[in-house]
Amino acid sequence: MHIHQFYDKGLAQASYAIISEGQMALIDPARNPKSYLDYAAEHQATIVAVIETHPHADFVSGHLELHQLTGATLYTSKLVGAEYPHVPFDDGDQLALGKLVLRAINTPGHSPDSICILLVDENDKPHAIFTGDTLFVGDVGRPDLRENVGNITAKAVALAKQLYRSTREKLMTLPADVLVYPAHGPGSLCGKNMGDDLTSSVGREIHHNYALQPMSEDEFVALIIEQQPFVPGYFEYDVMLNKKGAPAFEASIEAAPLLNSPAEISAGILIVDGRPQDQYRAGHLPGSINIPDGLRFETWLGTIVQPNEVFYLLGGDRQQLRTLLEKVAKIGYEQQVKGLLAITDGAAQTTPFNKEHFIDHQQDYTIVDIRNRHEVSSNPIFNESINIPLNELRSQAHLIPATRPIVVHCAGGYRSAIGSSILAATLADTVIQDMSTAILDFSPGK
């Protein structure tokens, strides 16, 4: 028996390969099939099964393409209403993998159609549980993502009640030494309090996980629903795309046209510039939005840009464009890219933040705090700031007074790069300054 975790830090997403007797099963694979095909070849294994624990909201799965490339059977709950060829996999169903057995356990809560996969060894002993988005290290899946989308919709409170029963009646009854392999790690928006470790055990989670401590159903529901992070706009889109099955990764990326000059860009269409903040500030196309290539590029792209909204994608060179486009495809947005353009400068420049002037003339600025509301309430920085979380900024920018220079800040500098570019594109006649990492000098304790 061999278990391997593939981990994508950008999406905080984990997928798994299980090998026994030359047969390989995949659980919750990412969009690009290459790493799984390479791993199978390296271990001289045949991919015979691909299992989806639920229709994912935060990334696009490559399950359909893997089926088309390898002939592997696809498994998911009948409740998904999957439109791709599959075998229903629910309570009581199991499949043999070499000397191992994989058993389905219906665990509604994060979504109505969630399943976990119990791995039973050759001695008929439970060895590991692949928990999808039901149970994480130190957390459980959020129950508020399926109120308006999917084959089955359910309100957050109803799903939280199901999650209470799924954890207590199904997962917590497993032996304490059963290993826990979740679909996400810290930084994922599918939970709110994930630990740093990427694997655990049932016993450890029962002892340490706040959501698994003794409490009533009502207490659990209140605890799980409160202070969940925002829901990016692309989440509903990805649920439906995963329910259908995404097009082939490489062919879909190659379809994006490469432009030769800014003159080919049509007016009125969103421009996303993925270059680093310093390069963007030195020179960029007027009206473009800077989402720097970084650890959370995919999440912020899918937050700022709406599903089916066409946009141009800019990078510093062709290699960076390829990297950015692969990340775009992770959330299924590659078909929205109207054109790719390598760029090194532009007519517009960002006004530098003047820290000394700001300190002495703070009253002369409009301060926009784009952290989320919980961050602001727990860690206030400027008394007179306007709080508009970054995920709401594009739609709320017109509400910001444009009579004074605007200074934008977040907690560390990455979000403010995005936010200041949004405001500059929206409020073209107003001076916009990005406080960037200088915000660290104004944080409490400084």
DAMOJO-V902588 format. One record per residue. N is the residue number from 0. SS is DSSP state (H for helix, E for strand, C for the rest). BURIAL is b if it has 16 or more other ideal C-beta (glycine too) atoms within 10 Angstrom, else e. Layout:
# DAMOJO-V902588
{{N:SS:BURIAL} {N:SS:BURIAL}}
This chain:
# DAMOJO-V902588
{{0:C:e} {1:E:e} {2:E:b} {3:E:e} {4:E:e} {5:E:b} {6:E:e} {7:E:b} {8:C:e} {9:C:b} {10:C:b} {11:C:b} {12:E:b} {13:E:b} {14:E:b} {15:E:b} {16:E:b} {17:E:b} {18:E:b} {19:E:b} {20:C:e} {21:C:e} {22:E:b} {23:E:b} {24:E:b} {25:E:b} {26:E:b} {27:C:b} {28:C:b} {29:C:b} {30:C:b} {31:C:b} {32:C:b} {33:H:e} {34:H:b} {35:H:b} {36:H:e} {37:H:e} {38:H:b} {39:H:b} {40:H:e} {41:H:e} {42:C:e} {43:C:e} {44:C:b} {45:E:e} {46:E:b} {47:E:b} {48:E:b} {49:E:b} {50:E:b} {51:C:b} {52:C:b} {53:C:b} {54:C:b} {55:C:b} {56:C:b} {57:C:b} {58:C:b} {59:C:b} {60:C:b} {61:C:b} {62:H:b} {63:H:b} {64:H:b} {65:H:b} {66:H:b} {67:H:e} {68:H:e} {69:H:b} {70:C:e} {71:C:b} {72:E:b} {73:E:b} {74:E:b} {75:E:b} {76:C:b} {77:H:e} {78:H:b} {79:H:b} {80:C:e} {81:C:b} {82:C:e} {83:C:b} {84:C:e} {85:C:b} {86:E:e} {87:E:e} {88:C:b} {89:C:e} {90:C:e} {91:C:e} {92:C:b} {93:E:e} {94:E:b} {95:E:e} {96:E:b} {97:C:b} {98:C:e} {99:E:b} {100:E:b} {101:E:b} {102:E:b} {103:E:b} {104:E:b} {105:E:b} {106:C:b} {107:C:b} {108:C:b} {109:C:b} {110:C:b} {111:C:b} {112:C:b} {113:C:b} {114:E:b} {115:E:b} {116:E:b} {117:E:b} {118:E:b} {119:E:b} {120:C:e} {121:C:e} {122:C:e} {123:C:e} {124:C:e} {125:E:b} {126:E:b} {127:E:b} {128:E:b} {129:E:b} {130:E:b} {131:E:b} {132:C:b} {133:C:b} {134:E:b} {135:E:b} {136:C:b} {137:C:b} {138:E:b} {139:E:b} {140:C:b} {141:C:b} {142:C:b} {143:C:b} {144:C:b} {145:C:b} {146:C:e} {147:C:e} {148:C:b} {149:C:b} {150:C:b} {151:C:e} {152:C:e} {153:C:b} {154:C:e} {155:H:b} {156:H:e} {157:H:b} {158:H:b} {159:H:b} {160:H:b} {161:H:b} {162:H:b} {163:H:b} {164:H:e} {165:H:b} {166:H:b} {167:H:e} {168:H:e} {169:H:b} {170:H:b} {171:C:b} {172:C:e} {173:C:b} {174:C:e} {175:C:e} {176:C:e} {177:C:b} {178:E:b} {179:E:b} {180:E:b} {181:E:b} {182:C:b} {183:E:b} {184:C:b} {185:C:b} {186:C:b} {187:C:b} {188:C:b} {189:C:b} {190:C:b} {191:C:b} {192:C:e} {193:C:b} {194:C:b} {195:C:e} {196:C:e} {197:C:b} {198:E:e} {199:E:b} {200:E:b} {201:H:b} {202:H:e} {203:H:b} {204:H:b} {205:H:e} {206:H:e} {207:H:e} {208:C:b} {209:H:e} {210:H:b} {211:H:b} {212:C:e} {213:C:e} {214:C:e} {215:C:e} {216:H:e} {217:H:e} {218:H:e} {219:H:b} {220:H:b} {221:H:e} {222:H:b} {223:H:b} {224:H:e} {225:C:e} {226:C:e} {227:C:b} {228:C:e} {229:C:e} {230:C:b} {231:C:b} {232:C:b} {233:H:b} {234:H:b} {235:H:b} {236:H:b} {237:H:b} {238:H:b} {239:H:b} {240:H:b} {241:H:b} {242:H:b} {243:H:e} {244:C:b} {245:C:b} {246:C:b} {247:C:e} {248:H:b} {249:H:e} {250:H:e} {251:H:b} {252:H:b} {253:H:e} {254:C:e} {255:C:b} {256:C:e} {257:E:e} {258:C:b} {259:C:e} {260:C:e} {261:H:e} {262:H:e} {263:H:e} {264:C:b} {265:C:e} {266:C:e} {267:C:e} {268:C:e} {269:E:b} {270:E:b} {271:E:b} {272:E:b} {273:C:b} {274:C:b} {275:C:b} {276:H:b} {277:H:e} {278:H:b} {279:H:b} {280:H:b} {281:H:e} {282:C:e} {283:E:b} {284:C:b} {285:C:e} {286:C:b} {287:C:b} {288:E:b} {289:E:b} {290:C:b} {291:C:b} {292:C:b} {293:C:e} {294:C:e} {295:C:b} {296:H:b} {297:H:b} {298:H:b} {299:H:b} {300:H:b} {301:H:b} {302:H:b} {303:H:b} {304:C:b} {305:C:b} {306:C:b} {307:C:e} {308:C:e} {309:C:e} {310:E:b} {311:E:b} {312:E:b} {313:E:b} {314:E:b} {315:C:b} {316:C:e} {317:H:e} {318:H:e} {319:H:b} {320:H:b} {321:H:e} {322:H:e} {323:H:b} {324:H:b} {325:H:b} {326:H:b} {327:H:b} {328:H:b} {329:H:b} {330:C:b} {331:C:b} {332:C:b} {333:H:b} {334:H:e} {335:H:b} {336:E:b} {337:E:b} {338:E:b} {339:E:b} {340:E:b} {341:E:b} {342:C:b} {343:C:e} {344:C:e} {345:C:b} {346:C:e} {347:E:b} {348:C:e} {349:C:b} {350:E:e} {351:C:e} {352:C:b} {353:C:e} {354:H:e} {355:H:e} {356:H:e} {357:H:b} {358:H:e} {359:H:e} {360:C:e} {361:H:e} {362:H:e} {363:H:e} {364:E:b} {365:E:b} {366:E:b} {367:E:b} {368:E:b} {369:C:b} {370:C:b} {371:C:b} {372:H:e} {373:H:e} {374:H:b} {375:H:b} {376:H:e} {377:H:e} {378:C:e} {379:C:e} {380:C:b} {381:C:b} {382:C:e} {383:C:e} {384:C:b} {385:E:e} {386:E:b} {387:C:b} {388:C:b} {389:H:b} {390:H:b} {391:H:b} {392:H:b} {393:H:b} {394:H:e} {395:H:e} {396:H:b} {397:H:e} {398:H:e} {399:C:b} {400:C:e} {401:C:b} {402:C:e} {403:C:e} {404:E:b} {405:E:b} {406:E:b} {407:E:b} {408:E:b} {409:C:b} {410:C:b} {411:C:e} {412:C:b} {413:H:b} {414:H:b} {415:H:b} {416:H:b} {417:H:b} {418:H:b} {419:H:b} {420:H:b} {421:H:b} {422:H:b} {423:H:b} {424:H:b} {425:H:b} {426:C:b} {427:C:e} {428:C:e} {429:C:b} {430:C:e} {431:E:b} {432:E:b} {433:E:b} {434:C:b} {435:H:b} {436:H:e} {437:H:b} {438:H:b} {439:H:e} {440:H:e} {441:C:b} {442:C:e} {443:C:e} {444:C:e} {445:C:e}}
